[in-house]
Amino acid sequence: MCEAVSSGSCPQDLCHRSPGKMAHSRWLTTANRILRLYVATPNPSPELIILTEYVVKVYAPVWFYIKKDSSFKQGPTHVYKLIELSRCLSSDVKQIIDPVIQRNAFFAHPENLLLAMLFDNRPHIRELGLRRIIATRKNSKPGIRMFKVPKLNFEAHDYIY
């Protein structure tokens, strides 16, 4: 459906294909229904256009990116990819989705970032991650650490910042 919307031509069999039962817990089904509605609507509303743009430019690419490598150690890179792709949207839309990304950025926790850094393809990032772990262990305090979702840097140029 994303390809059909992007190219502007939708094959008839795809237009009439049923997207399946609606389940609010299944975001992929919801995204598919949004695209299906967009294709079937002669004059889509501005709201439907915004939702379609989000699905095509952000949601679907990130979904495929996660499917390509769904390992836990890639979590921070997936969050970064979501932020990176969402930067192409209008400022009005970013004001709506940025708080949602921020609220759900569990994979951006420092411990998850360090894990991702240890498995990064770039040797200097792996070394930096190792040095940060060693420094943290030297300064660690005993006791239970509170898990807090960190403040995201929406202007970062890499997941490590």
C-alpha positions as CSV (number, residue, x, y, z in Angstrom):
1,M,0.0,0.0,0.0
2,C,2.9,2.4,0.8
3,E,4.3,1.9,-2.7
4,A,0.9,2.4,-4.3
5,V,0.4,5.7,-2.4
6,S,3.9,6.9,-3.1
7,S,3.7,6.1,-6.8
8,G,0.2,7.4,-7.2
9,S,-1.1,4.3,-8.9
10,C,-2.9,1.5,-7.1
11,P,-3.7,-1.8,-8.8
12,Q,-7.4,-2.7,-8.7
13,D,-6.8,-5.9,-6.8
14,L,-5.0,-3.9,-4.1
15,C,-7.7,-1.3,-3.9
16,H,-10.4,-3.9,-3.2
17,R,-8.4,-6.1,-0.9
18,S,-9.7,-6.3,2.6
19,P,-7.3,-5.1,5.2
20,G,-8.6,-7.6,7.8
21,K,-10.3,-7.2,11.1
22,M,-9.6,-4.0,13.0
23,A,-7.5,-4.4,16.2
24,H,-6.5,-1.2,18.0
25,S,-3.5,-3.1,19.4
26,R,-2.2,-3.8,15.9
27,W,-0.7,-0.5,14.6
28,L,0.2,-2.2,11.3
29,T,-3.4,-3.0,10.6
30,T,-4.4,0.6,11.5
31,A,-1.7,2.0,9.2
32,N,-2.9,-0.3,6.4
33,R,-6.5,0.9,6.9
34,I,-5.4,4.5,6.7
35,L,-3.6,3.9,3.4
36,R,-6.6,1.9,2.1
37,L,-8.9,4.8,3.0
38,Y,-6.6,7.3,1.4
39,V,-6.6,5.3,-1.9
40,A,-10.3,4.9,-1.9
41,T,-11.1,8.6,-1.1
42,P,-11.5,10.9,-4.1
43,N,-11.0,14.1,-2.1
44,P,-9.1,13.2,1.2
45,S,-9.4,15.5,4.1
46,P,-6.3,17.4,5.3
47,E,-6.2,15.1,8.4
48,L,-6.2,12.0,6.3
49,I,-3.4,13.4,4.1
50,I,-1.4,14.1,7.3
51,L,-2.0,10.6,8.6
52,T,-1.1,9.1,5.2
53,E,2.1,11.1,5.0
54,Y,3.1,9.9,8.5
55,V,2.5,6.3,7.6
56,V,4.3,6.5,4.3
57,K,7.3,8.6,5.4
58,V,7.8,7.5,9.0
59,Y,5.8,4.5,10.3
60,A,6.2,2.1,7.4
61,P,10.0,2.7,6.9
62,V,10.7,2.3,10.6
63,W,8.5,-0.8,10.7
64,F,10.6,-2.4,7.9
65,Y,13.8,-1.2,9.5
66,I,12.9,-3.0,12.7
67,K,11.8,-6.1,10.8
68,K,15.2,-6.1,9.1
69,D,17.0,-6.2,12.4
70,S,14.8,-6.7,15.4
71,S,17.6,-7.4,17.9
72,F,17.4,-5.8,21.3
73,K,20.8,-4.3,20.8
74,Q,19.4,-2.3,17.8
75,G,16.7,-0.6,19.9
76,P,18.5,2.8,20.2
77,T,19.2,2.9,16.5
78,H,15.5,2.3,15.8
79,V,14.5,5.2,18.1
80,Y,17.0,7.4,16.3
81,K,15.7,6.3,12.9
82,L,12.1,7.2,14.0
83,I,13.3,10.7,15.0
84,E,15.4,11.1,11.9
85,L,12.5,10.2,9.5
86,S,10.0,12.3,11.5
87,R,12.1,15.5,10.9
88,C,10.7,15.7,7.3
89,L,7.2,16.3,8.7
90,S,5.7,19.8,9.2
91,S,6.3,21.5,12.5
92,D,2.6,21.2,13.5
93,V,2.8,17.4,13.1
94,K,6.2,17.3,14.9
95,Q,4.6,19.1,17.9
96,I,2.1,16.2,18.2
97,I,4.4,13.3,17.6
98,D,7.6,14.4,19.4
99,P,6.0,14.1,22.9
100,V,4.8,10.6,21.9
101,I,8.2,9.6,20.8
102,Q,9.7,11.1,23.9
103,R,7.2,9.3,26.2
104,N,8.0,5.9,24.5
105,A,11.8,6.2,24.2
106,F,12.6,3.3,26.5
107,F,15.3,2.1,24.2
108,A,17.1,5.4,24.5
109,H,18.0,4.7,28.1
110,P,21.7,5.0,28.7
111,E,22.2,1.3,29.4
112,N,20.5,0.4,26.1
113,L,22.6,3.0,24.3
114,L,25.8,1.5,25.8
115,L,24.7,-2.0,24.7
116,A,24.1,-0.7,21.1
117,M,27.4,1.0,21.1
118,L,29.2,-2.3,22.0
119,F,27.7,-3.9,18.9
120,D,28.1,-0.9,16.5
121,N,29.9,-1.5,13.2
122,R,32.2,1.4,13.8
123,P,35.3,0.4,16.0
124,H,35.6,3.9,17.6
125,I,32.0,3.7,18.8
126,R,32.5,0.3,20.3
127,E,35.6,1.6,22.1
128,L,33.8,4.7,23.3
129,G,31.0,2.5,24.7
130,L,33.5,0.3,26.5
131,R,35.3,3.3,28.0
132,R,31.9,4.7,29.2
133,I,31.0,1.4,30.8
134,I,34.4,1.2,32.6
135,A,34.1,4.8,33.8
136,T,30.5,4.2,35.0
137,R,31.5,1.1,37.0
138,K,34.2,3.1,38.8
139,N,31.7,5.8,39.8
140,S,28.7,3.5,40.5
141,K,26.8,3.7,43.7
142,P,25.3,0.7,45.4
143,G,21.6,0.3,45.5
144,I,18.6,0.2,43.2
145,R,18.7,2.5,40.2
146,M,15.5,4.1,39.1
147,F,14.6,3.6,35.4
148,K,13.7,6.9,33.8
149,V,13.1,7.6,30.1
150,P,15.8,10.0,29.2
151,K,15.3,13.4,27.5
152,L,15.8,12.9,23.8
153,N,17.8,15.2,21.6
154,F,15.6,15.5,18.5
155,E,18.4,17.4,16.7
156,A,21.0,14.6,17.1
157,H,23.0,13.4,14.1
158,D,23.6,9.9,15.4
159,Y,22.0,7.7,18.0
160,I,24.9,8.0,20.4
161,Y,24.3,11.7,21.1
